[in-house]
């Protein structure tokens, strides 16, 4: 990557005019947080009606203009478009001559590092990759959630201080991610956050089917405690029938899922196998119980547990409180 001149940073004004290309859920929230830090949003681009309404709500009075015009007006440009659209956008803006020397160009993609901004770098821009590790709603609450949010930061070494300063001004905590580790970093976040929403939504649907009137109220304390335990203790926090080796209970689960939610069976089995592997590796699942459990998972469940019982020991599987 080409060297970024220190003079560009030295001459940069303390307060910046900010533009947003892509008024999805992320861009307006970041611009609004920068505005609270004293920077000045001056332009935003958006294609859909929803993005335009979002921009008007989050950044009232900021004009909606085409992407190239955003770059004309702003010292700091946030490129907040979907990952797959980012390389083409950067190349297109560089080809049109919209990129100015010394302009800070920031993308928020988790997948990419700073290298995706090379076409703009060749045009003289200062490239930064600042990815907020947060889920966004597209409402003003997102600005509050940025307080204490970690940002995956990738940039040329000479821009590191500038990148970290911007993150701190938005209320975030910078976490340096190397260029080559960006895809793995992003996969880890997607595995934890995106899949969590799917799991919770499925759980709520099943509870409604089971007659629970307020599944959110039931799950809230349980999932909050499970998340807290997992963050504090990692695999040591594993509980439930898989970690205990309750093969009969797991088989009963799969039978019920096949009846009421067949679309959830594959996910349940995949997560149960992963949980069993981790429980075994950390000594939580006893090897003598693992064989029957793994047999159930390998055959996709069934109506009976080991030795023809419906549970593991003739009980209903609810003994103890370590689930």
Phi and psi in degrees as GROMACS dihedral restraints (atoms count N, CA, C in turn):
[ dihedral_restraints ]
;  ai    aj    ak    al  type     phi  dphi    fc
    3     4     5     6     1   -66.4    20    10
    4     5     6     7     1   154.8    20    10
    6     7     8     9     1   -75.8    20    10
    7     8     9    10     1   135.4    20    10
    9    10    11    12     1   -94.1    20    10
   10    11    12    13     1   128.6    20    10
   12    13    14    15     1   -74.6    20    10
   13    14    15    16     1   135.4    20    10
   15    16    17    18     1   -61.6    20    10
   16    17    18    19     1   -27.9    20    10
   18    19    20    21     1   -60.6    20    10
   19    20    21    22     1   -33.8    20    10
   21    22    23    24     1   -59.9    20    10
   22    23    24    25     1   -39.3    20    10
   24    25    26    27     1   -73.6    20    10
   25    26    27    28     1   -39.7    20    10
   27    28    29    30     1   -61.9    20    10
   28    29    30    31     1   -38.1    20    10
   30    31    32    33     1   -86.1    20    10
   31    32    33    34     1    -2.8    20    10
   33    34    35    36     1   -72.9    20    10
   34    35    36    37     1   133.1    20    10
   36    37    38    39     1   -66.0    20    10
   37    38    39    40     1   152.9    20    10
   39    40    41    42     1   -64.8    20    10
   40    41    42    43     1   -39.2    20    10
   42    43    44    45     1  -105.9    20    10
   43    44    45    46     1   139.5    20    10
   45    46    47    48     1  -118.1    20    10
   46    47    48    49     1   148.9    20    10
   48    49    50    51     1   -83.6    20    10
   49    50    51    52     1   132.5    20    10
   51    52    53    54     1  -116.0    20    10
   52    53    54    55     1   133.4    20    10
   54    55    56    57     1  -122.2    20    10
   55    56    57    58     1   153.5    20    10
   57    58    59    60     1  -125.7    20    10
   58    59    60    61     1   123.2    20    10
   60    61    62    63     1  -107.2    20    10
   61    62    63    64     1   105.2    20    10
   63    64    65    66     1   107.1    20    10
   64    65    66    67     1    89.6    20    10
   66    67    68    69     1   -88.0    20    10
   67    68    69    70     1    57.4    20    10
   69    70    71    72     1   -79.8    20    10
   70    71    72    73     1  -146.6    20    10
   72    73    74    75     1   -79.0    20    10
   73    74    75    76     1   -25.9    20    10
   75    76    77    78     1   -89.0    20    10
   76    77    78    79     1   -50.3    20    10
   78    79    80    81     1   -54.8    20    10
   79    80    81    82     1   -53.4    20    10
   81    82    83    84     1   -60.0    20    10
   82    83    84    85     1   -35.2    20    10
   84    85    86    87     1   -66.2    20    10
   85    86    87    88     1   -43.7    20    10
   87    88    89    90     1   -66.1    20    10
   88    89    90    91     1   -40.8    20    10
   90    91    92    93     1   -64.3    20    10
   91    92    93    94     1   -39.5    20    10
   93    94    95    96     1   -65.0    20    10
   94    95    96    97     1   -37.7    20    10
   96    97    98    99     1   -70.1    20    10
   97    98    99   100     1   -35.5    20    10
   99   100   101   102     1   -67.2    20    10
  100   101   102   103     1   -33.7    20    10
  102   103   104   105     1   -63.4    20    10
  103   104   105   106     1   -39.9    20    10
  105   106   107   108     1   -63.0    20    10
  106   107   108   109     1   -27.2    20    10
  108   109   110   111     1   -85.1    20    10
  109   110   111   112     1     0.9    20    10
  111   112   113   114     1   105.9    20    10
  112   113   114   115     1    -4.3    20    10
  114   115   116   117     1   -79.7    20    10
  115   116   117   118     1   169.3    20    10
  117   118   119   120     1  -125.7    20    10
  118   119   120   121     1   103.6    20    10
  120   121   122   123     1   -64.5    20    10
  121   122   123   124     1   130.9    20    10
  123   124   125   126     1  -123.4    20    10
  124   125   126   127     1   -17.1    20    10
  126   127   128   129     1  -164.1    20    10
  127   128   129   130     1   148.5    20    10
  129   130   131   132     1  -146.4    20    10
  130   131   132   133     1   145.1    20    10
  132   133   134   135     1  -118.5    20    10
  133   134   135   136     1   144.5    20    10
  135   136   137   138     1  -157.0    20    10
  136   137   138   139     1   146.6    20    10
  138   139   140   141     1   -99.7    20    10
  139   140   141   142     1   -51.0    20    10
  141   142   143   144     1   -79.8    20    10
  142   143   144   145     1   162.3    20    10
  144   145   146   147     1   -62.2    20    10
  145   146   147   148     1   -38.3    20    10
  147   148   149   150     1   -63.3    20    10
  148   149   150   151     1   -41.9    20    10
  150   151   152   153     1   -67.7    20    10
  151   152   153   154     1   -35.7    20    10
  153   154   155   156     1   -67.6    20    10
  154   155   156   157     1   -42.1    20    10
  156   157   158   159     1   -64.5    20    10
  157   158   159   160     1   -38.7    20    10
  159   160   161   162     1   -63.0    20    10
  160   161   162   163     1   -43.1    20    10
  162   163   164   165     1   -63.7    20    10
  163   164   165   166     1   -40.8    20    10
  165   166   167   168     1   -66.2    20    10
  166   167   168   169     1   -33.5    20    10
  168   169   170   171     1   -75.0    20    10
  169   170   171   172     1   -46.7    20    10
  171   172   173   174     1   -81.5    20    10
  172   173   174   175     1   -30.3    20    10
  174   175   176   177     1  -130.0    20    10
  175   176   177   178     1    65.1    20    10
  177   178   179   180     1   -59.8    20    10
  178   179   180   181     1   135.8    20    10
  180   181   182   183     1    85.3    20    10
  181   182   183   184     1    -8.9    20    10
  183   184   185   186     1   -83.3    20    10
  184   185   186   187     1   125.4    20    10
  186   187   188   189     1   -68.2    20    10
  187   188   189   190     1   144.9    20    10
  189   190   191   192     1   -92.3    20    10
  190   191   192   193     1   121.9    20    10
  192   193   194   195     1  -138.3    20    10
  193   194   195   196     1   166.7    20    10
  195   196   197   198     1   -64.1    20    10
  196   197   198   199     1   157.5    20    10
  198   199   200   201     1   -53.4    20    10
  199   200   201   202     1   -44.4    20    10
  201   202   203   204     1   -62.3    20    10
  202   203   204   205     1   -34.4    20    10
  204   205   206   207     1   -69.6    20    10
  205   206   207   208     1   -32.2    20    10
  207   208   209   210     1   -58.2    20    10
  208   209   210   211     1   -44.3    20    10
  210   211   212   213     1   -67.0    20    10
  211   212   213   214     1   -31.6    20    10
  213   214   215   216     1   -64.5    20    10
  214   215   216   217     1   -36.5    20    10
  216   217   218   219     1   -90.1    20    10
  217   218   219   220     1   -20.1    20    10
  219   220   221   222     1  -112.3    20    10
  220   221   222   223     1   143.9    20    10
  222   223   224   225     1   -82.0    20    10
  223   224   225   226     1   -33.8    20    10
  225   226   227   228     1  -122.1    20    10
  226   227   228   229     1   120.1    20    10
  228   229   230   231     1  -115.0    20    10
  229   230   231   232     1   125.1    20    10
  231   232   233   234     1   -94.7    20    10
  232   233   234   235     1   117.6    20    10
  234   235   236   237     1   -96.7    20    10
  235   236   237   238     1    97.8    20    10
  237   238   239   240     1  -118.2    20    10
  238   239   240   241     1    69.8    20    10
  240   241   242   243     1  -118.2    20    10
  241   242   243   244     1   165.3    20    10
  243   244   245   246     1   -56.0    20    10
  244   245   246   247     1   150.6    20    10
  246   247   248   249     1   -51.4    20    10
  247   248   249   250     1   -47.3    20    10
  249   250   251   252     1   -67.8    20    10
  250   251   252   253     1   -21.4    20    10
  252   253   254   255     1   -88.6    20    10
  253   254   255   256     1   -14.2    20    10
  255   256   257   258     1   -64.3    20    10
  256   257   258   259     1   -49.6    20    10
  258   259   260   261     1   -57.5    20    10
  259   260   261   262     1   -43.6    20    10
  261   262   263   264     1   -64.5    20    10
  262   263   264   265     1   -39.3    20    10
  264   265   266   267     1   -62.4    20    10
  265   266   267   268     1   -47.4    20    10
  267   268   269   270     1   -61.9    20    10
  268   269   270   271     1   -46.3    20    10
  270   271   272   273     1   -62.1    20    10
  271   272   273   274     1   -41.6    20    10
  273   274   275   276     1   -65.0    20    10
  274   275   276   277     1   -43.8    20    10
  276   277   278   279     1   -64.7    20    10
  277   278   279   280     1   -38.8    20    10
  279   280   281   282     1   -66.7    20    10
  280   281   282   283     1   -39.5    20    10
  282   283   284   285     1   -66.2    20    10
  283   284   285   286     1   -32.5    20    10
  285   286   287   288     1   -79.9    20    10
  286   287   288   289     1    -7.9    20    10
  288   289   290   291     1    80.8    20    10
  289   290   291   292     1    14.5    20    10
  291   292   293   294     1   -74.5    20    10
  292   293   294   295     1   -22.8    20    10
  294   295   296   297     1   -77.9    20    10
  295   296   297   298     1   131.9    20    10
  297   298   299   300     1  -103.8    20    10
  298   299   300   301     1   144.7    20    10
  300   301   302   303     1   -59.0    20    10
  301   302   303   304     1   137.0    20    10
  303   304   305   306     1    83.6    20    10
  304   305   306   307     1    -2.1    20    10
  306   307   308   309     1   -79.8    20    10
  307   308   309   310     1   132.5    20    10
  309   310   311   312     1   -78.6    20    10
  310   311   312   313     1   121.0    20    10
  312   313   314   315     1  -115.8    20    10
  313   314   315   316     1   115.5    20    10
  315   316   317   318     1  -117.6    20    10
  316   317   318   319     1   125.6    20    10
  318   319   320   321     1  -110.2    20    10
  319   320   321   322     1   158.0    20    10
  321   322   323   324     1  -117.3    20    10
  322   323   324   325     1    18.7    20    10
  324   325   326   327     1   -72.6    20    10
  325   326   327   328     1   135.1    20    10
  327   328   329   330     1   -75.1    20    10
  328   329   330   331     1   -31.0    20    10
  330   331   332   333     1   -69.5    20    10
  331   332   333   334     1   -39.7    20    10
  333   334   335   336     1  -100.7    20    10
  334   335   336   337     1   149.7    20    10
  336   337   338   339     1   -92.5    20    10
  337   338   339   340     1  -149.5    20    10
  339   340   341   342     1   -80.6    20    10
  340   341   342   343     1   -18.2    20    10
  342   343   344   345     1   -64.1    20    10
  343   344   345   346     1   -28.4    20    10
  345   346   347   348     1   -63.5    20    10
  346   347   348   349     1   -17.8    20    10
  348   349   350   351     1   -92.2    20    10
  349   350   351   352     1    10.0    20    10
  351   352   353   354     1   -54.6    20    10
  352   353   354   355     1   -41.1    20    10
  354   355   356   357     1   -58.2    20    10
  355   356   357   358     1   -37.6    20    10
  357   358   359   360     1   -74.5    20    10
  358   359   360   361     1   -34.3    20    10
  360   361   362   363     1   -60.7    20    10
  361   362   363   364     1   -41.6    20    10
  363   364   365   366     1   -64.2    20    10
  364   365   366   367     1   -23.5    20    10
  366   367   368   369     1   -88.2    20    10
  367   368   369   370     1     1.1    20    10
  369   370   371   372     1   104.6    20    10
  370   371   372   373     1     1.5    20    10
  372   373   374   375     1   -74.7    20    10
  373   374   375   376     1   161.8    20    10
  375   376   377   378     1  -104.7    20    10
  376   377   378   379     1   111.1    20    10
  378   379   380   381     1   -91.0    20    10
  379   380   381   382     1   131.7    20    10
  381   382   383   384     1  -136.1    20    10
  382   383   384   385     1   138.4    20    10
  384   385   386   387     1  -112.7    20    10
  385   386   387   388     1   111.7    20    10
  387   388   389   390     1  -126.1    20    10
  388   389   390   391     1   101.8    20    10
  390   391   392   393     1  -107.2    20    10
  391   392   393   394     1   113.9    20    10
  393   394   395   396     1   -75.5    20    10
  394   395   396   397     1   124.9    20    10
  396   397   398   399     1   -83.0    20    10
  397   398   399   400     1    71.7    20    10
  399   400   401   402     1  -151.4    20    10
  400   401   402   403     1   147.7    20    10
  402   403   404   405     1   -91.2    20    10
  403   404   405   406     1   139.4    20    10
  405   406   407   408     1  -114.8    20    10
  406   407   408   409     1   146.7    20    10
  408   409   410   411     1  -105.8    20    10
  409   410   411   412     1   -16.1    20    10
  411   412   413   414     1    82.6    20    10
  412   413   414   415     1    18.8    20    10
  414   415   416   417     1  -126.2    20    10
  415   416   417   418     1   168.1    20    10
  417   418   419   420     1   -58.8    20    10
  418   419   420   421     1   -19.8    20    10
  420   421   422   423     1   -61.4    20    10
  421   422   423   424     1   -23.6    20    10
  423   424   425   426     1   -62.0    20    10
  424   425   426   427     1   -34.7    20    10
  426   427   428   429     1   -63.8    20    10
  427   428   429   430     1   -40.2    20    10
  429   430   431   432     1   -66.4    20    10
  430   431   432   433     1   -37.1    20    10
  432   433   434   435     1   -69.4    20    10
  433   434   435   436     1   -16.5    20    10
  435   436   437   438     1   -71.0    20    10
  436   437   438   439     1   -18.1    20    10
  438   439   440   441     1   -64.4    20    10
  439   440   441   442     1   115.0    20    10
  441   442   443   444     1    83.4    20    10
  442   443   444   445     1     1.1    20    10
  444   445   446   447     1   -71.9    20    10
  445   446   447   448     1   135.9    20    10
  447   448   449   450     1   -78.0    20    10
  448   449   450   451     1   141.7    20    10
  450   451   452   453     1  -117.6    20    10
  451   452   453   454     1   130.7    20    10
  453   454   455   456     1   -78.7    20    10
  454   455   456   457     1   114.9    20    10
  456   457   458   459     1  -111.4    20    10
  457   458   459   460     1   128.5    20    10
  459   460   461   462     1  -137.0    20    10
  460   461   462   463     1   129.6    20    10
  462   463   464   465     1  -166.6    20    10
  463   464   465   466     1   163.8    20    10
  465   466   467   468     1   -57.1    20    10
  466   467   468   469     1   148.2    20    10
  468   469   470   471     1   -54.0    20    10
  469   470   471   472     1   -39.0    20    10
  471   472   473   474     1   -72.0    20    10
  472   473   474   475     1   -10.4    20    10
  474   475   476   477     1  -106.2    20    10
  475   476   477   478     1     5.6    20    10
  477   478   479   480     1   -60.9    20    10
  478   479   480   481     1   -45.6    20    10
  480   481   482   483     1   -63.6    20    10
  481   482   483   484     1   -39.6    20    10
  483   484   485   486     1   -64.7    20    10
  484   485   486   487     1   -41.6    20    10
  486   487   488   489     1   -64.4    20    10
  487   488   489   490     1   -45.3    20    10
  489   490   491   492     1   -66.4    20    10
  490   491   492   493     1   -34.9    20    10
  492   493   494   495     1   -64.5    20    10
  493   494   495   496     1   -41.8    20    10
  495   496   497   498     1   -62.9    20    10
  496   497   498   499     1   -42.3    20    10
  498   499   500   501     1   -61.5    20    10
  499   500   501   502     1   -45.5    20    10
  501   502   503   504     1   -63.6    20    10
  502   503   504   505     1   -37.9    20    10
  504   505   506   507     1   -64.2    20    10
  505   506   507   508     1   -28.8    20    10
  507   508   509   510     1   -83.6    20    10
  508   509   510   511     1     3.4    20    10
  510   511   512   513     1    89.6    20    10
  511   512   513   514     1     4.0    20    10
  513   514   515   516     1   -93.9    20    10
  514   515   516   517     1   177.1    20    10
  516   517   518   519     1  -118.5    20    10
  517   518   519   520     1   117.0    20    10
  519   520   521   522     1   -73.3    20    10
  520   521   522   523     1   136.4    20    10
  522   523   524   525     1  -128.5    20    10
  523   524   525   526     1   115.2    20    10
  525   526   527   528     1   -75.5    20    10
  526   527   528   529     1   124.3    20    10
  528   529   530   531     1  -119.1    20    10
  529   530   531   532     1   127.6    20    10
  531   532   533   534     1   -70.1    20    10
  532   533   534   535     1   156.1    20    10
  534   535   536   537     1   -54.4    20    10
  535   536   537   538     1   -45.8    20    10
  537   538   539   540     1   -72.5    20    10
  538   539   540   541     1   -17.8    20    10
  540   541   542   543     1   -96.3    20    10
  541   542   543   544     1     1.1    20    10
  543   544   545   546     1   -60.3    20    10
  544   545   546   547     1   -46.3    20    10
  546   547   548   549     1   -60.8    20    10
  547   548   549   550     1   -40.0    20    10
  549   550   551   552     1   -66.9    20    10
  550   551   552   553     1   -42.5    20    10
  552   553   554   555     1   -56.3    20    10
  553   554   555   556     1   -45.8    20    10
  555   556   557   558     1   -69.1    20    10
  556   557   558   559     1   -38.8    20    10
  558   559   560   561     1   -61.4    20    10
  559   560   561   562     1   -39.5    20    10
  561   562   563   564     1   -63.0    20    10
  562   563   564   565     1   -42.4    20    10
  564   565   566   567     1   -67.9    20    10
  565   566   567   568     1   -41.0    20    10
  567   568   569   570     1   -64.1    20    10
  568   569   570   571     1   -40.0    20    10
  570   571   572   573     1   -59.9    20    10
  571   572   573   574     1   -43.0    20    10
  573   574   575   576     1   -78.5    20    10
  574   575   576   577     1   -47.5    20    10
  576   577   578   579     1   -88.3    20    10
  577   578   579   580     1   -52.6    20    10
  579   580   581   582     1   -65.1    20    10
  580   581   582   583     1   -43.6    20    10
  582   583   584   585     1   -70.4    20    10
  583   584   585   586     1   -28.1    20    10
  585   586   587   588     1   -61.5    20    10
  586   587   588   589     1   -42.1    20    10
  588   589   590   591     1   -62.2    20    10
  589   590   591   592     1   -42.3    20    10
  591   592   593   594     1   -61.2    20    10
  592   593   594   595     1   -45.3    20    10
  594   595   596   597     1   -62.7    20    10
  595   596   597   598     1   -43.8    20    10
  597   598   599   600     1   -66.2    20    10
  598   599   600   601     1   -42.4    20    10
  600   601   602   603     1   -62.5    20    10
  601   602   603   604     1   -41.4    20    10
  603   604   605   606     1   -63.9    20    10
  604   605   606   607     1   -42.4    20    10
  606   607   608   609     1   -61.7    20    10
  607   608   609   610     1   -41.7    20    10
  609   610   611   612     1   -64.6    20    10
  610   611   612   613     1   -40.0    20    10
  612   613   614   615     1   -62.5    20    10
  613   614   615   616     1   -43.8    20    10
  615   616   617   618     1   -65.9    20    10
  616   617   618   619     1   -38.7    20    10
  618   619   620   621     1   -64.7    20    10
  619   620   621   622     1   -39.2    20    10
  621   622   623   624     1   -61.9    20    10
  622   623   624   625     1   -42.2    20    10
  624   625   626   627     1   -61.7    20    10
  625   626   627   628     1   -33.6    20    10
  627   628   629   630     1   -79.7    20    10
  628   629   630   631     1    -1.1    20    10
  630   631   632   633     1    98.9    20    10
  631   632   633   634     1     6.5    20    10
  633   634   635   636     1   -76.9    20    10
  634   635   636   637     1   124.5    20    10
  636   637   638   639     1   -78.2    20    10
  637   638   639   640     1   -31.4    20    10
  639   640   641   642     1  -129.1    20    10
  640   641   642   643     1    73.0    20    10
  642   643   644   645     1   -62.1    20    10
  643   644   645   646     1   -30.7    20    10
  645   646   647   648     1   -65.5    20    10
  646   647   648   649     1   -40.1    20    10
  648   649   650   651     1   -67.4    20    10
  649   650   651   652     1   -35.7    20    10
  651   652   653   654     1   -70.2    20    10
  652   653   654   655     1   -42.4    20    10
  654   655   656   657     1   -78.4    20    10
  655   656   657   658     1   -29.2    20    10
  657   658   659   660     1   -51.4    20    10
  658   659   660   661     1   -59.5    20    10
  660   661   662   663     1   -63.3    20    10
  661   662   663   664     1   -38.3    20    10
  663   664   665   666     1   -64.6    20    10
  664   665   666   667     1   -50.0    20    10
  666   667   668   669     1   -69.9    20    10
  667   668   669   670     1   -34.8    20    10
  669   670   671   672     1   -61.5    20    10
  670   671   672   673     1   -43.2    20    10
  672   673   674   675     1   -68.0    20    10
  673   674   675   676     1   -40.2    20    10
  675   676   677   678     1   -63.8    20    10
  676   677   678   679     1   -42.4    20    10
  678   679   680   681     1   -64.2    20    10
  679   680   681   682     1   -44.6    20    10
  681   682   683   684     1   -61.2    20    10
  682   683   684   685     1   -43.6    20    10
  684   685   686   687     1   -63.5    20    10
  685   686   687   688     1   -41.6    20    10
  687   688   689   690     1   -64.7    20    10
  688   689   690   691     1   -42.1    20    10
  690   691   692   693     1   -67.7    20    10
  691   692   693   694     1   -32.3    20    10
  693   694   695   696     1   -81.0    20    10
  694   695   696   697     1   -39.5    20    10
  696   697   698   699     1  -121.8    20    10
  697   698   699   700     1    -5.8    20    10
  699   700   701   702     1    61.4    20    10
  700   701   702   703     1  -136.2    20    10
  702   703   704   705     1   -63.4    20    10
  703   704   705   706     1   -22.1    20    10
  705   706   707   708     1   -64.0    20    10
  706   707   708   709     1   -16.2    20    10
  708   709   710   711     1   -85.3    20    10
  709   710   711   712     1    -4.3    20    10
  711   712   713   714     1   -59.9    20    10
  712   713   714   715     1   131.3    20    10
  714   715   716   717     1  -138.8    20    10
  715   716   717   718     1  -177.7    20    10
  717   718   719   720     1    98.4    20    10
  718   719   720   721     1   178.2    20    10
  720   721   722   723     1   -63.7    20    10
  721   722   723   724     1   -33.0    20    10
  723   724   725   726     1   -68.3    20    10
  724   725   726   727     1   -48.3    20    10
  726   727   728   729     1   -63.7    20    10
  727   728   729   730     1   -29.1    20    10
  729   730   731   732     1   -84.1    20    10
  730   731   732   733     1   -15.2    20    10
  732   733   734   735     1    81.8    20    10
  733   734   735   736     1    26.0    20    10
  735   736   737   738     1   -80.6    20    10
  736   737   738   739     1    78.8    20    10
  738   739   740   741     1   -61.7    20    10
  739   740   741   742     1   -39.1    20    10
  741   742   743   744     1   -63.7    20    10
  742   743   744   745     1   -40.0    20    10
  744   745   746   747     1   -65.3    20    10
  745   746   747   748     1   -43.7    20    10
  747   748   749   750     1   -62.0    20    10
  748   749   750   751     1   -41.9    20    10
  750   751   752   753     1   -61.8    20    10
  751   752   753   754     1   -39.8    20    10
  753   754   755   756     1   -64.6    20    10
  754   755   756   757     1   -40.0    20    10
  756   757   758   759     1   -56.6    20    10
  757   758   759   760     1   -49.3    20    10
  759   760   761   762     1   -63.3    20    10
  760   761   762   763     1   -39.4    20    10
  762   763   764   765     1   -59.6    20    10
  763   764   765   766     1   -45.2    20    10
  765   766   767   768     1   -67.7    20    10
  766   767   768   769     1   -38.7    20    10
  768   769   770   771     1   -64.1    20    10
  769   770   771   772     1   -38.8    20    10
  771   772   773   774     1   -62.1    20    10
  772   773   774   775     1   -33.4    20    10
  774   775   776   777     1   -74.3    20    10
  775   776   777   778     1   -45.1    20    10
  777   778   779   780     1  -106.8    20    10
  778   779   780   781     1   -25.2    20    10
  780   781   782   783     1  -151.2    20    10
  781   782   783   784     1    66.3    20    10
  783   784   785   786     1   -57.4    20    10
  784   785   786   787     1   -26.4    20    10
  786   787   788   789     1   -68.5    20    10
  787   788   789   790     1   -15.3    20    10
  789   790   791   792     1   -94.3    20    10
  790   791   792   793     1    -7.6    20    10
  792   793   794   795     1   -64.6    20    10
  793   794   795   796     1   -47.4    20    10
  795   796   797   798     1   -59.7    20    10
  796   797   798   799     1   -43.3    20    10
  798   799   800   801     1   -65.4    20    10
  799   800   801   802     1   -41.2    20    10
  801   802   803   804     1   -60.8    20    10
  802   803   804   805     1   -48.0    20    10
  804   805   806   807     1   -63.4    20    10
  805   806   807   808     1   -42.1    20    10
  807   808   809   810     1   -63.3    20    10
  808   809   810   811     1   -44.8    20    10
  810   811   812   813     1   -69.1    20    10
  811   812   813   814     1   -35.8    20    10
  813   814   815   816     1   -64.9    20    10
  814   815   816   817     1   -40.4    20    10
  816   817   818   819     1   -63.6    20    10
  817   818   819   820     1   -44.2    20    10
  819   820   821   822     1   -63.9    20    10
  820   821   822   823     1   -40.0    20    10
  822   823   824   825     1   -65.5    20    10
  823   824   825   826     1   -42.5    20    10
  825   826   827   828     1   -61.7    20    10
  826   827   828   829     1   -43.1    20    10
  828   829   830   831     1   -60.2    20    10
  829   830   831   832     1   -44.4    20    10
  831   832   833   834     1   -70.2    20    10
  832   833   834   835     1   -39.2    20    10
  834   835   836   837     1   -64.2    20    10
  835   836   837   838     1   -39.6    20    10
  837   838   839   840     1   -64.3    20    10
  838   839   840   841     1   -46.6    20    10
  840   841   842   843     1   -62.9    20    10
  841   842   843   844     1   -28.4    20    10
  843   844   845   846     1  -103.5    20    10
  844   845   846   847     1    13.1    20    10
  846   847   848   849     1    73.5    20    10
  847   848   849   850     1    15.2    20    10
  849   850   851   852     1   -86.8    20    10
  850   851   852   853     1   -34.2    20    10
  852   853   854   855     1   -98.0    20    10
  853   854   855   856     1   120.9    20    10
  855   856   857   858     1   -69.3    20    10
  856   857   858   859     1   133.4    20    10
  858   859   860   861     1   -55.6    20    10
  859   860   861   862     1   -35.6    20    10
  861   862   863   864     1   -68.9    20    10
  862   863   864   865     1   -20.6    20    10
  864   865   866   867     1   -93.8    20    10
  865   866   867   868     1   -19.9    20    10
  867   868   869   870     1   -67.8    20    10
  868   869   870   871     1   -32.5    20    10
  870   871   872   873     1   -60.9    20    10
  871   872   873   874     1   -50.3    20    10
  873   874   875   876     1   -62.7    20    10
  874   875   876   877     1   -41.8    20    10
  876   877   878   879     1   -61.6    20    10
  877   878   879   880     1   -49.8    20    10
  879   880   881   882     1   -65.0    20    10
  880   881   882   883     1   -30.0    20    10
  882   883   884   885     1   -64.7    20    10
  883   884   885   886     1   -42.7    20    10
  885   886   887   888     1   -60.4    20    10
  886   887   888   889     1   -45.5    20    10
  888   889   890   891     1   -68.0    20    10
  889   890   891   892     1   -36.9    20    10
  891   892   893   894     1   -66.2    20    10
  892   893   894   895     1   -33.3    20    10
  894   895   896   897     1   -97.0    20    10
  895   896   897   898     1     9.7    20    10
  897   898   899   900     1    73.5    20    10
  898   899   900   901     1    29.8    20    10
  900   901   902   903     1    85.4    20    10
  901   902   903   904     1  -166.4    20    10
  903   904   905   906     1   168.3    20    10
  904   905   906   907     1  -178.1    20    10
  906   907   908   909     1   -90.3    20    10
  907   908   909   910     1   -20.7    20    10
  909   910   911   912     1  -120.3    20    10
  910   911   912   913     1   149.5    20    10
  912   913   914   915     1   -88.4    20    10
  913   914   915   916     1  -168.4    20    10
  915   916   917   918     1   -63.5    20    10
  916   917   918   919     1   148.4    20    10
  918   919   920   921     1    59.5    20    10
  919   920   921   922     1    23.0    20    10
  921   922   923   924     1    76.5    20    10
  922   923   924   925     1    14.3    20    10
  924   925   926   927     1   -96.3    20    10
  925   926   927   928     1   165.0    20    10
  927   928   929   930     1   -91.4    20    10
  928   929   930   931     1   -10.2    20    10
  930   931   932   933     1  -130.6    20    10
  931   932   933   934     1  -160.5    20    10
  933   934   935   936     1   -98.1    20    10
  934   935   936   937     1   -20.5    20    10
  936   937   938   939     1  -146.9    20    10
  937   938   939   940     1    26.3    20    10
  939   940   941   942     1    84.2    20    10
  940   941   942   943     1     1.9    20    10
  942   943   944   945     1   -99.5    20    10
  943   944   945   946     1  -179.2    20    10
  945   946   947   948     1   -88.9    20    10
  946   947   948   949     1     9.5    20    10
  948   949   950   951     1    82.0    20    10
  949   950   951   952     1     7.9    20    10
  951   952   953   954     1  -101.5    20    10
  952   953   954   955     1     7.4    20    10
  954   955   956   957     1   -65.5    20    10
  955   956   957   958     1   147.2    20    10
  957   958   959   960     1    80.5    20    10
  958   959   960   961     1   171.6    20    10
  960   961   962   963     1  -127.0    20    10
  961   962   963   964     1    25.6    20    10
  963   964   965   966     1  -102.5    20    10
  964   965   966   967     1    41.9    20    10
